[in-house]
Amino acid sequence: MKWSRKDLLDLESLSVEEITMLLDTARSFREVLDRPIKKVPILRGKTIVNMFFEPSTRTSSSFDMAAKRLMADTVNISPRTSAVTKGETLLDTARNLEAMRIDLVVIRHSSSGAPHFLAKRIKAGVVNAGDGQHAHPTQGLLDIFTMREKRGRIEGLKVLIVGDVTHSRVARSNIHGLKKLGAEVAVCGPSTLIPVGIEELGARVFHKIEEALEWADVVNILRLQLERQKKGLLPTLREYSRMFCVTEERLKAAKPDVTIMHPGPMNRGVEIDPRVADGARSVILDQVTNGVAVRMAALYLLSGGDAPLSEAIRKEA
């Protein structure tokens, strides 16, 4: 099966077959990451530009490493090194880079829709690495990939998303991807951090964390976005922690084999207890490792690669 899209902008617009192709391709690349030599020269000669206009550690490093594992050339651009600081528009920056014959642009931007805007105006493929509060497709994919590897399935799985759902592009991508693959999805948090109409996306709403934990097979805990608290959406961080922090005590109500996830960065002691984050049920570090494999898959498929590719990897390794 051949990937037919130029861009990867969200999970909402992808078919079940496309999401599955990305996940299956990522599984092959995940095997590569366990080898002594972790590189495959599949994208040798390709040039990938990482444009990150918001702070990022995991995502930017993951995309950069994914490209290098595939032996592509990379160019990394941040606001401090971009001509945007001199007044150049995002489009002009991208067109100038495209004139240097680049192949893919990975972009993170604070404005929702920025990757879509770019994708319509340049010939190079565009990968959305997070745009405003809209979407973060590769984070959604790596979360789903981790669930599938840990639990063996997605269909019928009960997935709980806890925390600041209103401001979370990760939550939206998870919901769209999980629902397409047949999972049951619920959200839990203060009413001020649960968007109105979330049920229309197929998500159940809990307001009591204990009831939500009892229901769930997987708990994906979102970062409480501290910068949002200036808007007065919560009385205090202490109040949030008291009501919604996922602790060892609260997990006594959960299933014994419940899987704990967090997209990072974590506010330890606010949305997640350190003992939970570092405990046996946590797959948080697995998410980070799997993120490289998922992004390798995305870069490979958008560069014209075929799926499945396990045979190709064996030949190239």
C-alpha positions in Angstrom: 0.0 0.0 0.0 1.3 3.4 -1.0 0.9 6.5 1.2 -1.0 9.1 -1.0 -0.9 12.3 1.1 1.7 15.0 0.8 1.2 16.2 4.4 0.5 14.9 7.9 -1.6 17.6 9.5 -4.0 15.9 11.9 -5.6 12.5 12.7 -9.2 13.7 12.1 -8.8 13.6 8.3 -6.9 10.3 8.2 -8.7 7.0 7.4 -8.4 3.9 9.6 -6.2 2.4 6.9 -3.8 5.3 6.9 -3.5 5.4 10.7 -2.9 1.7 10.8 -0.3 2.0 8.0 1.6 4.6 10.1 1.4 2.4 13.2 2.5 -0.8 11.4 5.4 1.1 9.8 6.4 2.5 13.2 6.6 -1.0 14.5 9.2 -2.0 12.0 11.2 1.1 12.8 10.9 0.4 16.6 12.8 -2.8 16.0 15.6 -0.8 14.4 16.0 1.3 17.5 16.9 -1.8 19.5 19.8 -2.7 17.1 23.4 -1.9 17.8 23.5 0.2 14.7 20.3 2.3 14.7 20.5 3.9 11.3 18.9 2.9 8.0 19.9 4.9 4.9 16.3 5.0 3.5 16.1 8.8 3.3 19.7 9.5 2.3 19.8 12.6 0.1 16.5 14.0 1.5 16.5 17.3 3.4 14.1 17.9 6.3 13.6 21.3 7.9 12.5 21.4 11.5 10.8 24.8 12.2 9.9 25.1 15.9 8.3 28.5 16.8 7.3 27.2 20.3 9.6 25.7 23.0 10.1 22.0 22.6 12.4 19.4 23.9 10.9 15.9 23.3 9.2 16.6 20.0 12.0 18.7 18.3 14.7 16.2 19.5 12.5 13.3 18.4 12.0 14.6 14.9 15.7 15.5 14.5 16.7 12.1 15.7 14.2 10.3 13.5 15.5 12.1 10.4 19.1 11.3 11.3 18.3 7.6 12.0 17.0 7.6 8.4 20.2 9.4 7.3 18.4 12.4 6.0 20.0 15.9 6.1 18.4 18.2 8.7 18.1 22.0 9.2 16.8 23.2 12.5 15.2 26.6 12.7 13.9 28.4 15.9 12.6 31.9 16.4 16.0 33.1 17.5 17.7 31.9 14.3 14.9 32.7 11.9 14.5 35.8 9.8 11.0 36.0 11.2 12.6 38.1 14.0 13.5 40.6 11.3 9.9 40.8 10.0 9.9 38.0 7.4 6.6 36.1 7.2 6.3 32.4 7.8 5.4 31.8 4.2 8.4 33.7 2.9 10.7 31.8 5.2 9.3 28.5 4.0 9.5 29.5 0.3 13.1 30.6 0.6 13.9 27.2 2.2 12.0 25.4 -0.5 14.1 27.3 -3.1 17.0 25.4 -1.6 15.3 22.1 -2.7 14.1 20.8 0.6 11.8 17.8 0.8 9.9 18.1 4.1 9.0 20.8 6.6 8.2 19.8 10.2 6.5 22.8 11.9 5.3 23.7 15.4 3.5 27.0 15.8 1.4 28.7 18.4 -1.3 29.6 15.8 -3.9 26.9 15.0 -3.9 26.2 11.3 -0.3 27.4 10.6 0.8 24.0 9.1 -2.4 23.8 7.0 -1.7 27.3 5.7 1.9 26.3 4.8 0.9 23.0 3.2 -1.4 24.7 0.7 1.3 27.1 -0.4 4.5 25.0 -0.8 5.3 21.9 -2.7 7.4 20.3 0.1 5.5 18.0 2.4 4.5 19.4 5.8 4.3 17.6 9.1 2.3 19.2 11.9 4.4 19.0 15.2 1.7 20.9 17.1 -0.4 23.9 16.2 -2.0 26.0 18.9 -4.8 24.1 20.6 -5.7 22.3 17.4 -3.7 19.1 16.7 -0.5 17.2 17.5 -0.9 14.1 15.2 2.5 12.4 15.8 2.0 12.7 19.6 -1.5 11.1 19.1 0.1 8.4 17.0 2.8 7.6 19.5 0.3 7.5 22.3 -1.9 5.0 20.4 1.2 3.0 19.3 2.3 2.7 22.9 -1.2 1.6 23.9 -1.3 -1.0 21.2 2.1 -2.4 22.0 1.3 -2.6 25.7 -2.3 -3.7 25.6 -2.2 -5.7 22.3 -5.2 -3.9 20.9 -7.0 -0.6 20.5 -10.6 -1.7 19.6 -12.7 -1.9 22.8 -10.0 -0.4 25.0 -11.2 2.1 27.6 -8.9 5.2 27.5 -9.2 8.0 30.0 -7.7 11.4 29.3 -7.2 13.4 32.5 -6.5 17.1 33.0 -6.6 20.3 30.9 -8.5 19.0 27.9 -9.7 22.4 26.8 -6.2 23.7 25.9 -4.8 20.3 24.8 -4.0 19.6 21.1 -2.7 16.2 22.4 -6.2 15.3 23.7 -7.9 16.2 20.5 -5.5 14.1 18.4 -5.9 11.2 20.8 -9.7 11.3 20.7 -9.9 11.4 16.9 -7.4 8.6 16.5 -8.7 6.3 19.2 -12.3 6.7 18.2 -11.5 5.8 14.6 -9.7 2.6 15.8 -12.7 1.6 18.0 -11.6 2.6 21.5 -13.9 4.0 24.1 -12.7 7.4 25.3 -13.5 9.4 28.4 -12.2 12.7 29.8 -11.9 13.9 33.3 -11.1 17.2 34.9 -12.6 20.4 36.3 -15.5 21.7 34.3 -13.5 24.8 33.4 -10.9 22.6 31.7 -13.4 20.4 29.8 -14.5 21.9 26.5 -18.2 22.4 25.8 -19.5 19.8 23.3 -16.7 17.3 23.9 -19.3 14.6 23.9 -19.9 15.3 20.2 -16.5 13.9 19.5 -17.6 10.6 21.2 -15.9 11.2 24.5 -17.6 10.4 27.8 -17.2 13.0 30.6 -16.3 12.2 34.2 -15.9 14.9 36.9 -14.8 12.6 39.7 -11.4 11.1 39.2 -12.1 8.0 41.3 -15.0 7.0 39.1 -13.0 7.6 36.0 -10.0 5.6 37.2 -12.3 2.7 38.1 -13.6 2.7 34.5 -10.3 2.9 32.6 -7.8 0.4 31.1 -5.4 3.2 30.1 -5.0 6.6 31.8 -3.3 9.4 29.7 -2.5 12.3 32.1 -2.2 15.7 30.5 0.2 18.4 31.6 -1.6 21.1 33.5 -0.7 24.1 31.5 0.6 26.5 34.2 0.6 29.4 31.8 -3.2 29.2 31.5 -3.7 29.7 35.2 -3.4 33.4 34.8 -6.8 33.2 33.3 -8.4 32.1 36.6 -9.6 28.8 35.3 -8.6 27.1 38.6 -8.6 28.5 42.2 -5.1 27.2 42.9 -2.7 24.4 41.8 -3.1 22.9 45.2 -6.8 22.7 44.7 -6.3 21.0 41.3 -3.8 18.5 42.8 -6.2 17.7 45.7 -9.1 17.0 43.4 -7.5 15.4 40.3 -3.8 14.4 40.8 -3.4 10.7 39.9 -1.9 9.3 43.1 -1.0 5.8 44.3 -3.9 6.1 46.7 -6.4 6.9 44.0 -5.1 4.1 41.8 -6.3 1.6 44.4 -9.7 2.0 42.7 -8.3 1.3 39.3 -7.8 -2.1 37.6 -4.6 -3.8 38.7 -3.1 -3.7 35.2 -4.1 -0.1 34.3 -1.6 1.5 32.0 -0.3 5.0 33.0 0.8 7.5 30.3 1.8 11.2 30.1 2.8 13.1 27.0 5.2 15.3 29.0 6.5 17.5 30.3 5.2 16.5 33.7 4.4 18.7 36.6 5.2 16.2 39.3 3.0 16.5 42.3 0.4 18.5 40.4 -1.2 16.3 37.9 0.7 13.1 38.6 2.4 11.7 41.8 6.1 10.9 41.3 5.5 7.4 42.5 2.9 6.9 39.8 5.1 8.4 37.1 8.0 6.2 38.0 6.0 3.1 39.0 5.7 -0.3 37.3 2.4 0.6 35.5 4.0 3.7 33.9 5.0 3.6 30.2 6.0 7.2 30.0 9.6 6.6 28.9 8.3 4.0 26.4 6.3 6.8 24.9 9.4 8.8 24.3 11.2 5.9 22.6 8.2 5.1 20.5 8.0 8.7 19.5 11.2 8.4 17.5 9.8 5.3 15.7 6.5 6.9 14.9 8.2 10.0 13.5 10.6 7.8 11.4 7.5 6.2 10.0 5.9 9.6 9.2 9.0 11.0 7.5 9.5 7.8 5.6 5.9 7.5 4.2 5.7 11.2 3.4 8.9 10.9 1.4 7.4 8.3 -0.8 8.1 5.1 1.1 6.1 1.9 0.6 4.4 0.0 3.4 4.9 -2.6 4.8 8.7 -2.0 4.8 10.2 -4.7 7.0 11.9 -6.2 3.9 13.2 -2.9 2.8 14.7 -2.3 6.2 16.4 -5.7 6.2 18.0 -4.9 2.8 19.1 -1.4 3.8 20.3 -2.1 7.4 
